[in-house]
Amino acid sequence: MHNLEDEEATVMEAVDQLGTSTNDHACSHFKSKSKFCPTLNPGNKIDLFYDAVTADLETLKNQKQPQDKENLTEEERQALNQLITNDKIIRKPADKGGNVVILSRKEYVKEAMRQLSDTQSYQKLDKNPT
């Protein structure tokens, strides 16, 4: 069994052999407090930078903004609207990659029922547990 009091006594003896007190020895490795004080006015560089950024922002604000352009052709827009309004398909975000998965509603329900009928993964409950 290791006795901490014996170890502390050994450390104190080693410090005494060095000829210094424990307080002097413990604090000797710290640097003295800095007397540095930054100037309140670092020059006009910050003011010049501020003025330049403000002028650039003002220029951007006053420029005529381009009108939003359509990135789809008319045919692509019609196809997209058909997908959006079609009740026979299901659109879901993919698990990975940020894509969209489109399935027929019939296939979607069939796959859901297949997964839910897996009795090793799911158990049918008589009532809602919440």
Z-matrix of the N, CA and C atoms (Angstrom, degrees):
N
C 1 1.453
C 2 1.530 1 108.35
N 3 1.326 2 116.39 1 138.54
C 4 1.460 3 122.61 2 -176.27
C 5 1.528 4 109.51 3 -95.41
N 6 1.315 5 116.89 4 127.74
C 7 1.455 6 121.69 5 -177.43
C 8 1.527 7 109.08 6 -101.11
N 9 1.331 8 117.07 7 117.12
C 10 1.460 9 121.89 8 -178.61
C 11 1.522 10 112.09 9 -67.12
N 12 1.320 11 117.09 10 -31.64
C 13 1.468 12 119.72 11 179.40
C 14 1.524 13 110.67 12 -64.51
N 15 1.357 14 116.89 13 -39.11
C 16 1.468 15 120.44 14 177.71
C 17 1.522 16 110.33 15 -63.92
N 18 1.341 17 116.42 16 -40.74
C 19 1.466 18 120.56 17 -179.46
C 20 1.523 19 110.37 18 -65.71
N 21 1.337 20 116.60 19 -42.01
C 22 1.466 21 120.73 20 179.05
C 23 1.526 22 110.62 21 -63.38
N 24 1.319 23 116.72 22 -40.02
C 25 1.468 24 120.90 23 178.44
C 26 1.521 25 110.07 24 -64.27
N 27 1.314 26 117.83 25 -39.20
C 28 1.464 27 121.76 26 178.78
C 29 1.522 28 110.55 27 -63.87
N 30 1.318 29 117.56 28 -41.61
C 31 1.467 30 121.66 29 178.10
C 32 1.524 31 109.80 30 -63.77
N 33 1.318 32 117.33 31 -43.40
C 34 1.466 33 121.09 32 -179.73
C 35 1.530 34 110.65 33 -63.50
N 36 1.352 35 117.21 34 -39.21
C 37 1.466 36 120.57 35 177.98
C 38 1.526 37 110.52 36 -63.82
N 39 1.332 38 116.70 37 -40.46
C 40 1.464 39 120.39 38 179.57
C 41 1.517 40 110.48 39 -64.67
N 42 1.321 41 117.45 40 -38.94
C 43 1.467 42 121.48 41 178.32
C 44 1.517 43 109.64 42 -66.13
N 45 1.335 44 117.38 43 -41.91
C 46 1.472 45 120.75 44 178.78
C 47 1.525 46 111.03 45 -62.14
N 48 1.326 47 116.90 46 -37.06
C 49 1.460 48 120.46 47 179.45
C 50 1.524 49 111.12 48 -66.11
N 51 1.322 50 116.94 49 -29.65
C 52 1.463 51 120.27 50 177.62
C 53 1.520 52 111.07 51 -72.42
N 54 1.311 53 117.11 52 -17.52
C 55 1.452 54 121.09 53 178.17
C 56 1.512 55 113.47 54 82.72
N 57 1.336 56 117.83 55 21.49
C 58 1.468 57 120.67 56 178.19
C 59 1.508 58 108.35 57 -125.07
N 60 1.315 59 115.11 58 157.35
C 61 1.461 60 118.25 59 176.14
C 62 1.522 61 108.38 60 -80.71
N 63 1.334 62 117.26 61 161.97
C 64 1.461 63 120.64 62 -178.33
C 65 1.513 64 111.28 63 -63.65
N 66 1.334 65 118.44 64 -37.29
C 67 1.463 66 120.72 65 -179.28
C 68 1.518 67 111.45 66 -67.63
N 69 1.335 68 117.56 67 -43.09
C 70 1.462 69 120.29 68 179.04
C 71 1.520 70 110.44 69 -63.35
N 72 1.317 71 116.11 70 -42.03
C 73 1.460 72 120.36 71 -176.78
C 74 1.535 73 110.85 72 -68.84
N 75 1.336 74 117.12 73 -39.12
C 76 1.456 75 120.83 74 -175.57
C 77 1.521 76 111.83 75 -69.41
N 78 1.315 77 118.39 76 -31.69
C 79 1.459 78 121.05 77 -174.37
C 80 1.522 79 113.62 78 -99.53
N 81 1.307 80 118.97 79 -2.53
C 82 1.457 81 120.52 80 -172.53
C 83 1.524 82 113.12 81 -69.52
N 84 1.317 83 119.74 82 -19.72
C 85 1.457 84 120.87 83 -176.42
C 86 1.532 85 113.21 84 -89.69
N 87 1.324 86 118.43 85 -0.93
C 88 1.461 87 120.83 86 178.67
C 89 1.520 88 110.66 87 -86.90
N 90 1.342 89 115.90 88 146.23
C 91 1.462 90 121.08 89 176.95
C 92 1.521 91 108.90 90 -84.09
N 93 1.316 92 115.52 91 155.63
C 94 1.462 93 118.51 92 177.46
C 95 1.526 94 109.45 93 -73.49
N 96 1.311 95 116.04 94 157.27
C 97 1.453 96 123.05 95 -177.07
C 98 1.528 97 110.20 96 -62.03
N 99 1.319 98 115.82 97 136.06
C 100 1.464 99 120.84 98 -179.30
C 101 1.518 100 110.53 99 -70.84
N 102 1.308 101 115.85 100 145.99
C 103 1.461 102 121.37 101 177.38
C 104 1.533 103 110.78 102 -107.40
N 105 1.349 104 117.07 103 12.63
C 106 1.460 105 121.57 104 -178.94
C 107 1.524 106 110.23 105 -68.71
N 108 1.310 107 116.09 106 134.15
C 109 1.463 108 121.67 107 176.69
C 110 1.529 109 107.10 108 -136.09
N 111 1.337 110 118.03 109 115.76
C 112 1.463 111 119.36 110 -177.76
C 113 1.524 112 110.86 111 -66.93
N 114 1.308 113 115.24 112 150.52
C 115 1.462 114 119.44 113 178.53
C 116 1.514 115 109.34 114 -72.68
N 117 1.304 116 115.70 115 151.47
C 118 1.457 117 119.99 116 -179.00
C 119 1.522 118 111.60 117 -75.50
N 120 1.323 119 118.78 118 -27.73
C 121 1.454 120 122.06 119 -179.78
C 122 1.524 121 108.60 120 -118.42
N 123 1.337 122 117.24 121 97.49
C 124 1.457 123 119.64 122 -177.06
C 125 1.525 124 112.83 123 -74.43
N 126 1.287 125 118.11 124 7.63
C 127 1.462 126 120.79 125 -178.94
C 128 1.508 127 110.07 126 111.57
N 129 1.298 128 114.62 127 -175.41
C 130 1.463 129 117.78 128 -176.40
C 131 1.522 130 112.19 129 -94.09
N 132 1.322 131 119.41 130 7.98
C 133 1.464 132 121.18 131 -179.24
C 134 1.523 133 111.58 132 -62.56
N 135 1.305 134 116.81 133 -41.99
C 136 1.465 135 120.03 134 179.39
C 137 1.522 136 110.04 135 -67.12
N 138 1.324 137 116.85 136 -40.92
C 139 1.466 138 120.27 137 178.02
C 140 1.523 139 110.83 138 -62.69
N 141 1.334 140 117.00 139 -42.12
C 142 1.465 141 120.64 140 178.50
C 143 1.525 142 110.76 141 -63.16
N 144 1.328 143 116.71 142 -42.92
C 145 1.461 144 120.63 143 178.44
C 146 1.525 145 110.61 144 -62.68
N 147 1.320 146 116.56 145 -45.37
C 148 1.465 147 121.34 146 179.40
C 149 1.527 148 110.40 147 -59.48
N 150 1.326 149 116.86 148 -45.61
C 151 1.467 150 120.61 149 -179.60
C 152 1.527 151 111.16 150 -63.48
N 153 1.339 152 117.04 151 -40.34
C 154 1.465 153 120.28 152 -179.76
C 155 1.524 154 111.16 153 -65.56
N 156 1.328 155 117.29 154 -43.78
C 157 1.465 156 120.83 155 179.74
C 158 1.521 157 110.33 156 -66.11
N 159 1.315 158 117.27 157 -42.04
C 160 1.466 159 121.09 158 178.86
C 161 1.523 160 110.49 159 -61.77
N 162 1.323 161 117.40 160 -42.68
C 163 1.466 162 121.02 161 179.10
C 164 1.528 163 110.71 162 -63.98
N 165 1.339 164 117.09 163 -41.90
C 166 1.466 165 120.13 164 178.27
C 167 1.523 166 111.23 165 -63.12
N 168 1.316 167 117.19 166 -41.90
C 169 1.466 168 120.51 167 179.08
C 170 1.522 169 111.23 168 -65.17
N 171 1.300 170 116.64 169 -39.37
C 172 1.468 171 120.68 170 178.44
C 173 1.529 172 110.24 171 -64.64
N 174 1.331 173 117.02 172 -41.14
C 175 1.466 174 121.13 173 177.91
C 176 1.521 175 110.46 174 -61.91
N 177 1.327 176 116.99 175 -45.32
C 178 1.462 177 120.37 176 178.97
C 179 1.522 178 111.67 177 -62.83
N 180 1.319 179 116.53 178 -38.55
C 181 1.465 180 120.87 179 -179.40
C 182 1.525 181 111.24 180 -64.78
N 183 1.322 182 116.66 181 -36.56
C 184 1.461 183 120.72 182 -176.31
C 185 1.521 184 113.72 183 -84.66
N 186 1.326 185 117.57 184 -12.42
C 187 1.460 186 119.58 185 179.08
C 188 1.516 187 109.82 186 -71.33
N 189 1.323 188 115.54 187 146.64
C 190 1.457 189 120.11 188 177.24
C 191 1.526 190 108.44 189 -71.40
N 192 1.304 191 115.04 190 125.46
C 193 1.453 192 120.05 191 -178.85
C 194 1.525 193 109.39 192 -78.59
N 195 1.332 194 117.15 193 136.34
C 196 1.466 195 118.95 194 178.61
C 197 1.528 196 110.22 195 -66.98
N 198 1.304 197 115.01 196 145.59
C 199 1.463 198 120.24 197 177.97
C 200 1.523 199 108.81 198 -70.01
N 201 1.317 200 115.47 199 146.16
C 202 1.460 201 119.27 200 177.97
C 203 1.515 202 109.23 201 -62.47
N 204 1.321 203 114.75 202 129.59
C 205 1.456 204 119.67 203 177.88
C 206 1.515 205 108.36 204 -98.17
N 207 1.287 206 115.02 205 146.41
C 208 1.456 207 120.01 206 174.58
C 209 1.520 208 107.92 207 -74.02
N 210 1.305 209 117.37 208 134.11
C 211 1.455 210 119.60 209 177.79
C 212 1.525 211 111.75 210 -101.98
N 213 1.334 212 116.65 211 6.29
C 214 1.456 213 121.90 212 176.55
C 215 1.524 214 109.46 213 -121.08
N 216 1.328 215 114.65 214 145.26
C 217 1.461 216 118.30 215 173.76
C 218 1.524 217 107.95 216 -75.06
N 219 1.307 218 116.58 217 169.64
C 220 1.469 219 120.78 218 179.44
C 221 1.529 220 110.61 219 -61.55
N 222 1.331 221 116.57 220 -40.08
C 223 1.472 222 120.40 221 179.31
C 224 1.534 223 110.96 222 -65.09
N 225 1.335 224 117.13 223 -41.24
C 226 1.463 225 120.76 224 178.57
C 227 1.524 226 110.98 225 -65.74
N 228 1.332 227 116.80 226 -38.59
C 229 1.463 228 120.74 227 178.63
C 230 1.528 229 110.62 228 -64.94
N 231 1.339 230 117.25 229 -41.76
C 232 1.466 231 120.72 230 178.02
C 233 1.529 232 110.72 231 -63.92
N 234 1.344 233 116.52 232 -41.74
C 235 1.467 234 120.09 233 178.88
C 236 1.528 235 110.50 234 -63.49
N 237 1.328 236 117.02 235 -41.39
C 238 1.461 237 120.92 236 178.42
C 239 1.527 238 110.85 237 -63.14
N 240 1.315 239 117.62 238 -43.87
C 241 1.472 240 121.07 239 178.15
C 242 1.522 241 111.32 240 -62.49
N 243 1.329 242 117.19 241 -36.96
C 244 1.466 243 119.79 242 177.28
C 245 1.530 244 110.69 243 -64.94
N 246 1.326 245 116.59 244 -40.02
C 247 1.468 246 119.41 245 177.80
C 248 1.524 247 111.31 246 -65.66
N 249 1.318 248 116.54 247 -38.61
C 250 1.467 249 120.71 248 -178.51
C 251 1.521 250 111.56 249 -67.55
N 252 1.325 251 117.23 250 -39.91
C 253 1.466 252 120.65 251 -174.39
C 254 1.525 253 113.51 252 -91.48
N 255 1.327 254 118.60 253 -6.32
C 256 1.457 255 121.78 254 -177.18
C 257 1.529 256 109.93 255 -77.56
N 258 1.346 257 116.56 256 117.32
C 259 1.465 258 121.34 257 179.88
C 260 1.526 259 112.60 258 -81.85
N 261 1.322 260 117.94 259 -7.49
C 262 1.460 261 121.07 260 -177.89
C 263 1.529 262 112.37 261 -88.17
N 264 1.316 263 116.82 262 0.05
C 265 1.460 264 119.91 263 178.47
C 266 1.525 265 109.97 264 -126.54
N 267 1.321 266 114.83 265 157.89
C 268 1.467 267 122.89 266 177.36
C 269 1.526 268 107.18 267 -117.07
N 270 1.317 269 116.70 268 132.34
C 271 1.471 270 122.64 269 176.48
C 272 1.524 271 107.38 270 -113.93
N 273 1.323 272 115.98 271 123.39
C 274 1.465 273 121.19 272 -179.57
C 275 1.523 274 109.13 273 -135.68
N 276 1.342 275 117.61 274 147.14
C 277 1.471 276 119.13 275 173.55
C 278 1.528 277 109.83 276 -68.42
N 279 1.315 278 116.31 277 140.29
C 280 1.464 279 120.92 278 178.20
C 281 1.523 280 109.29 279 -67.84
N 282 1.331 281 115.84 280 153.94
C 283 1.466 282 120.50 281 178.93
C 284 1.521 283 111.34 282 -62.05
N 285 1.328 284 116.86 283 -35.64
C 286 1.465 285 121.16 284 -178.10
C 287 1.523 286 109.20 285 -135.29
N 288 1.305 287 115.82 286 150.00
C 289 1.452 288 120.52 287 170.71
C 290 1.511 289 115.76 288 93.06
N 291 1.318 290 119.31 289 -8.87
C 292 1.457 291 120.85 290 177.25
C 293 1.518 292 114.30 291 73.85
N 294 1.308 293 118.12 292 15.01
C 295 1.460 294 120.92 293 178.82
C 296 1.520 295 110.52 294 -87.14
N 297 1.335 296 115.34 295 174.66
C 298 1.458 297 121.68 296 177.14
C 299 1.518 298 107.74 297 -115.54
N 300 1.321 299 116.07 298 133.51
C 301 1.460 300 121.80 299 178.08
C 302 1.520 301 107.63 300 -102.70
N 303 1.337 302 115.93 301 132.04
C 304 1.464 303 121.21 302 178.56
C 305 1.525 304 107.48 303 -117.44
N 306 1.335 305 116.08 304 122.31
C 307 1.461 306 122.56 305 178.91
C 308 1.516 307 109.05 306 -128.58
N 309 1.329 308 114.79 307 152.75
C 310 1.462 309 116.83 308 172.24
C 311 1.525 310 107.34 309 -68.83
N 312 1.314 311 116.41 310 146.75
C 313 1.461 312 120.69 311 -178.87
C 314 1.530 313 110.31 312 -58.07
N 315 1.334 314 116.43 313 -39.18
C 316 1.458 315 121.69 314 -179.07
C 317 1.537 316 110.36 315 -62.07
N 318 1.329 317 117.86 316 -46.05
C 319 1.463 318 121.68 317 179.11
C 320 1.532 319 111.33 318 -67.24
N 321 1.325 320 116.66 319 -36.39
C 322 1.464 321 121.48 320 179.72
C 323 1.531 322 110.36 321 -63.08
N 324 1.325 323 116.90 322 -47.51
C 325 1.470 324 121.69 323 179.56
C 326 1.529 325 109.89 324 -65.28
N 327 1.331 326 116.69 325 -40.57
C 328 1.466 327 120.92 326 179.32
C 329 1.536 328 110.59 327 -60.58
N 330 1.331 329 117.51 328 -44.76
C 331 1.467 330 121.67 329 179.47
C 332 1.529 331 111.11 330 -67.33
N 333 1.330 332 117.67 331 -39.06
C 334 1.467 333 120.83 332 177.95
C 335 1.525 334 110.43 333 -62.58
N 336 1.314 335 116.90 334 -44.14
C 337 1.466 336 120.58 335 179.85
C 338 1.537 337 110.86 336 -66.36
N 339 1.339 338 117.09 337 -37.36
C 340 1.464 339 120.20 338 178.03
C 341 1.530 340 110.25 339 -61.69
N 342 1.326 341 116.54 340 -45.07
C 343 1.461 342 119.84 341 -179.25
C 344 1.527 343 111.76 342 -68.03
N 345 1.333 344 117.00 343 -40.80
C 346 1.467 345 120.03 344 -178.74
C 347 1.525 346 112.55 345 -71.15
N 348 1.325 347 117.52 346 -23.72
C 349 1.466 348 119.70 347 179.80
C 350 1.529 349 111.93 348 -82.70
N 351 1.314 350 117.87 349 -1.69
C 352 1.466 351 122.17 350 176.27
C 353 1.528 352 108.28 351 -75.03
N 354 1.346 353 116.17 352 100.78
C 355 1.468 354 120.48 353 -174.81
C 356 1.525 355 112.93 354 -73.36
N 357 1.325 356 118.28 355 -13.24
C 358 1.461 357 119.71 356 175.52
C 359 1.528 358 110.64 357 -76.78
N 360 1.333 359 116.96 358 -23.96
C 361 1.466 360 120.67 359 -179.01
C 362 1.524 361 112.84 360 -104.05
N 363 1.330 362 116.66 361 -32.08
C 364 1.461 363 120.49 362 -175.20
C 365 1.523 364 110.45 363 -126.95
N 366 1.332 365 115.06 364 151.48
C 367 1.459 366 121.54 365 177.02
C 368 1.524 367 107.31 366 -125.97
N 369 1.330 368 116.76 367 130.76
C 370 1.453 369 120.94 368 179.51
C 371 1.525 370 109.03 369 -73.44
N 372 1.323 371 116.16 370 132.06
C 373 1.461 372 121.90 371 -179.48
C 374 1.521 373 109.79 372 -106.27
N 375 1.329 374 116.36 373 148.67
C 376 1.461 375 121.27 374 179.07
C 377 1.521 376 111.97 375 -77.61
N 378 1.351 377 115.93 376 -27.04
C 379 1.461 378 119.48 377 -178.61
C 380 1.523 379 109.03 378 -147.34
N 381 1.312 380 115.53 379 168.12
C 382 1.462 381 121.54 380 178.70
C 383 1.530 382 108.71 381 -71.96
N 384 1.331 383 118.78 382 121.91
C 385 1.467 384 120.30 383 -175.74
C 386 1.528 385 114.02 384 -76.30
N 387 1.295 386 117.95 385 -6.98
C 388 1.477 387 118.48 386 -177.60
C 389 1.502 388 112.25 387 -93.19
